[in-house]
Amino acid sequence: MKMTRKILITAALLGLISIILGAFGAHGLKKLISEEAVQTFETGVKYQMYHALFLLFIAQTNYLSDKMKRIIFYLVLVGVIFFSGSIYGLATNNLSGFNFKSIGFITPIGGLLLILAWVFLLVAILRNYQKNTI
């Protein structure tokens, strides 16, 4: 039950933050960065929200073991931080003193972690299906 609560809280926080960042991107950043950079920022927001919703599903399904939920949770959490977080930094690079391009390599690593989370879900579903049909 502790893992389910942790996943639900994290999903709620990721969702909340994505709504705040989406509003900030739509209203606050348009005057400060290019339209292309705003679209890049919005990509980070979308992926963060998609994975907040994904975590809500993961927390509530009885189809996955606690171990699998834990693996998927950490893949998503680190994946969102790396993927969306680096996109936020890259899109607003000219607004800070830090050059986010120097850590841009973590964006595809984050994307890979998010892909792996979905792969783990698929594998768990297929394994569970095979167990129940034999």
KOLGUTOR-830150 format. One record per residue: y, x, z of N, C-alpha, C in turn; residue number from 1. Coordinates in steps of 0.05 Angstrom, whole numbers. Layout:
N
{{Y, X, Z}, {Y, X, Z}, {Y, X, Z}, NUM}
...
//
This chain:
134
{{-24, 16, 0}, {0, 0, 0}, {25, 17, 0}, 1}
{{24, 41, 12}, {48, 58, 13}, {56, 66, -15}, 2}
{{36, 73, -33}, {43, 81, -60}, {55, 59, -75}, 3}
{{45, 35, -72}, {57, 11, -86}, {86, 8, -78}, 4}
{{92, 10, -52}, {119, 8, -43}, {137, 30, -54}, 5}
{{127, 54, -55}, {142, 77, -66}, {148, 72, -96}, 6}
{{128, 62, -110}, {132, 57, -139}, {153, 35, -143}, 7}
{{150, 13, -127}, {169, -9, -130}, {198, -1, -123}, 8}
{{201, 15, -102}, {228, 24, -95}, {239, 42, -117}, 9}
{{223, 60, -127}, {232, 78, -148}, {239, 62, -173}, 10}
{{223, 43, -180}, {228, 26, -204}, {255, 12, -200}, 11}
{{259, 1, -176}, {284, -14, -171}, {308, 5, -173}, 12}
{{306, 29, -162}, {327, 49, -163}, {333, 58, -192}, 13}
{{311, 64, -207}, {315, 72, -235}, {328, 49, -251}, 14}
{{320, 25, -246}, {332, 2, -260}, {361, -1, -253}, 15}
{{367, 0, -227}, {395, -3, -217}, {413, 19, -229}, 16}
{{403, 44, -228}, {419, 66, -239}, {423, 63, -269}, 17}
{{402, 54, -283}, {405, 51, -312}, {426, 29, -319}, 18}
{{427, 8, -303}, {448, -12, -308}, {476, -1, -303}, 19}
{{479, 14, -281}, {505, 26, -275}, {513, 46, -296}, 20}
{{494, 63, -304}, {500, 83, -325}, {505, 70, -352}, 21}
{{491, 49, -358}, {495, 34, -383}, {523, 23, -384}, 22}
{{532, 11, -362}, {559, 0, -361}, {580, 22, -362}, 23}
{{575, 44, -348}, {593, 67, -349}, {594, 78, -378}, 24}
{{571, 80, -391}, {571, 90, -418}, {586, 72, -437}, 25}
{{582, 46, -434}, {595, 27, -452}, {625, 24, -448}, 26}
{{634, 28, -423}, {662, 23, -417}, {678, 48, -410}, 27}
{{665, 66, -395}, {680, 89, -385}, {679, 114, -403}, 28}
{{658, 117, -418}, {655, 141, -434}, {666, 139, -462}, 29}
{{670, 115, -472}, {678, 111, -500}, {704, 126, -507}, 30}
{{722, 129, -488}, {748, 142, -492}, {745, 172, -488}, 31}
{{723, 181, -477}, {721, 209, -469}, {702, 226, -487}, 32}
{{683, 212, -500}, {664, 227, -517}, {661, 213, -544}, 33}
{{649, 226, -563}, {646, 215, -590}, {627, 191, -590}, 34}
{{629, 175, -611}, {611, 152, -614}, {582, 161, -615}, 35}
{{577, 183, -628}, {549, 194, -629}, {539, 202, -601}, 36}
{{557, 214, -585}, {550, 221, -558}, {544, 197, -541}, 37}
{{560, 175, -545}, {555, 150, -530}, {528, 139, -538}, 38}
{{521, 140, -563}, {495, 130, -572}, {472, 147, -559}, 39}
{{476, 173, -558}, {457, 191, -545}, {454, 183, -516}, 40}
{{476, 179, -502}, {476, 171, -474}, {460, 145, -471}, 41}
{{465, 126, -489}, {451, 100, -488}, {421, 103, -491}, 42}
{{413, 123, -507}, {384, 128, -510}, {372, 136, -483}, 43}
{{386, 152, -468}, {376, 159, -441}, {374, 135, -423}, 44}
{{394, 118, -425}, {394, 93, -409}, {371, 75, -416}, 45}
{{366, 72, -442}, {344, 54, -451}, {317, 65, -441}, 46}
{{312, 91, -444}, {287, 101, -436}, {283, 100, -405}, 47}
{{305, 103, -391}, {303, 101, -362}, {296, 72, -355}, 48}
{{308, 52, -367}, {302, 24, -361}, {274, 17, -370}, 49}
{{266, 26, -394}, {238, 20, -402}, {218, 30, -382}, 50}
{{223, 53, -370}, {204, 65, -352}, {207, 53, -323}, 51}
{{230, 42, -317}, {233, 27, -292}, {215, 2, -294}, 52}
{{216, -11, -316}, {199, -35, -320}, {170, -27, -321}, 53}
{{164, -5, -334}, {136, 5, -335}, {126, 10, -306}, 54}
{{142, 21, -289}, {133, 26, -262}, {129, 0, -247}, 55}
{{145, -20, -252}, {140, -46, -240}, {113, -57, -247}, 56}
{{105, -54, -272}, {78, -62, -281}, {57, -45, -266}, 57}
{{61, -19, -266}, {41, -1, -254}, {37, -9, -224}, 58}
{{58, -14, -210}, {56, -21, -182}, {40, -47, -177}, 59}
{{44, -66, -195}, {32, -92, -191}, {4, -96, -202}, 60}
{{-4, -79, -219}, {-31, -83, -231}, {-53, -75, -212}, 61}
{{-74, -90, -213}, {-98, -83, -197}, {-118, -69, -215}, 62}
{{-111, -64, -239}, {-129, -53, -259}, {-131, -22, -256}, 63}
{{-113, -10, -241}, {-112, 19, -238}, {-119, 27, -210}, 64}
{{-132, 50, -207}, {-138, 61, -181}, {-112, 72, -169}, 65}
{{-111, 75, -143}, {-88, 87, -130}, {-82, 115, -140}, 66}
{{-104, 130, -145}, {-100, 157, -156}, {-87, 156, -183}, 67}
{{-95, 138, -200}, {-83, 136, -227}, {-54, 126, -225}, 68}
{{-49, 108, -207}, {-21, 99, -203}, {-3, 122, -194}, 69}
{{-14, 139, -176}, {1, 162, -167}, {7, 181, -189}, 70}
{{-13, 187, -206}, {-9, 205, -228}, {12, 195, -247}, 71}
{{10, 169, -255}, {29, 157, -273}, {57, 157, -261}, 72}
{{58, 150, -235}, {84, 150, -221}, {99, 177, -224}, 73}
{{85, 198, -217}, {98, 224, -218}, {104, 233, -246}, 74}
{{87, 227, -265}, {94, 233, -293}, {119, 219, -302}, 75}
{{121, 193, -295}, {145, 178, -302}, {170, 188, -288}, 76}
{{167, 192, -262}, {191, 201, -246}, {202, 227, -257}, 77}
{{185, 247, -260}, {195, 273, -270}, {203, 271, -299}, 78}
{{188, 255, -315}, {195, 250, -343}, {222, 238, -346}, 79}
{{229, 218, -330}, {255, 205, -332}, {277, 225, -324}, 80}
{{272, 239, -302}, {292, 258, -293}, {298, 279, -315}, 81}
{{276, 290, -326}, {280, 311, -347}, {291, 299, -373}, 82}
{{279, 277, -382}, {287, 266, -408}, {314, 252, -406}, 83}
{{316, 231, -391}, {342, 217, -390}, {363, 233, -377}, 84}
{{356, 248, -355}, {376, 264, -342}, {388, 285, -360}, 85}
{{372, 299, -375}, {382, 319, -393}, {399, 306, -416}, 86}
{{390, 283, -425}, {406, 269, -446}, {433, 261, -435}, 87}
{{435, 252, -410}, {461, 246, -399}, {479, 271, -398}, 88}
{{467, 293, -390}, {482, 318, -389}, {490, 327, -416}, 89}
{{472, 326, -436}, {479, 335, -463}, {500, 317, -476}, 90}
{{499, 291, -471}, {518, 273, -483}, {546, 277, -472}, 91}
{{547, 285, -447}, {573, 288, -433}, {580, 318, -429}, 92}
{{567, 335, -444}, {570, 364, -441}, {599, 373, -439}, 93}
{{616, 362, -456}, {643, 372, -457}, {660, 362, -433}, 94}
{{649, 346, -415}, {664, 336, -392}, {659, 352, -367}, 95}
{{640, 370, -368}, {634, 386, -343}, {637, 415, -349}, 96}
{{637, 430, -327}, {638, 459, -329}, {611, 472, -335}, 97}
{{590, 456, -333}, {563, 466, -337}, {555, 461, -366}, 98}
{{543, 481, -379}, {533, 478, -406}, {505, 467, -406}, 99}
{{502, 441, -410}, {476, 428, -409}, {458, 436, -433}, 100}
{{470, 447, -453}, {454, 456, -476}, {436, 479, -467}, 101}
{{443, 493, -446}, {426, 515, -437}, {400, 505, -424}, 102}
{{399, 479, -416}, {374, 468, -405}, {364, 445, -423}, 103}
{{373, 444, -447}, {365, 423, -466}, {335, 424, -472}, 104}
{{322, 446, -467}, {293, 449, -471}, {277, 430, -453}, 105}
{{289, 420, -432}, {274, 402, -414}, {272, 374, -425}, 106}
{{289, 367, -445}, {288, 340, -457}, {260, 334, -469}, 107}
{{250, 351, -487}, {223, 345, -498}, {201, 347, -477}, 108}
{{205, 364, -456}, {185, 365, -435}, {184, 338, -421}, 109}
{{207, 327, -415}, {209, 300, -403}, {196, 279, -420}, 110}
{{202, 281, -446}, {190, 262, -465}, {159, 264, -465}, 111}
{{149, 288, -464}, {120, 292, -463}, {108, 281, -438}, 112}
{{122, 284, -416}, {112, 272, -391}, {111, 242, -392}, 113}
{{131, 230, -405}, {131, 200, -408}, {108, 192, -426}, 114}
{{104, 206, -448}, {81, 200, -465}, {55, 203, -450}, 115}
{{52, 224, -434}, {27, 227, -419}, {23, 204, -399}, 116}
{{44, 194, -388}, {41, 171, -370}, {28, 147, -384}, 117}
{{37, 142, -408}, {26, 120, -424}, {-3, 127, -433}, 118}
{{-8, 152, -439}, {-36, 160, -446}, {-54, 156, -422}, 119}
{{-46, 164, -398}, {-62, 159, -374}, {-68, 130, -370}, 120}
{{-48, 113, -375}, {-52, 84, -373}, {-73, 75, -393}, 121}
{{-70, 84, -418}, {-89, 76, -438}, {-118, 85, -432}, 122}
{{-121, 110, -423}, {-147, 120, -416}, {-159, 105, -393}, 123}
{{-143, 99, -373}, {-153, 83, -350}, {-162, 55, -358}, 124}
{{-147, 43, -376}, {-155, 16, -386}, {-181, 17, -401}, 125}
{{-183, 37, -419}, {-207, 40, -435}, {-232, 46, -418}, 126}
{{-228, 63, -398}, {-250, 69, -380}, {-259, 45, -364}, 127}
{{-239, 30, -354}, {-245, 6, -338}, {-259, -15, -356}, 128}
{{-250, -17, -381}, {-262, -36, -399}, {-292, -28, -404}, 129}
{{-297, -3, -408}, {-324, 6, -413}, {-342, 1, -389}, 130}
{{-332, 5, -365}, {-347, 1, -341}, {-355, -29, -339}, 131}
{{-337, -46, -346}, {-341, -75, -343}, {-358, -87, -366}, 132}
{{-362, -73, -387}, {-377, -84, -410}, {-405, -72, -412}, 133}
{{-412, -53, -395}, {-439, -41, -396}, {-458, -56, -378}, 134}
//
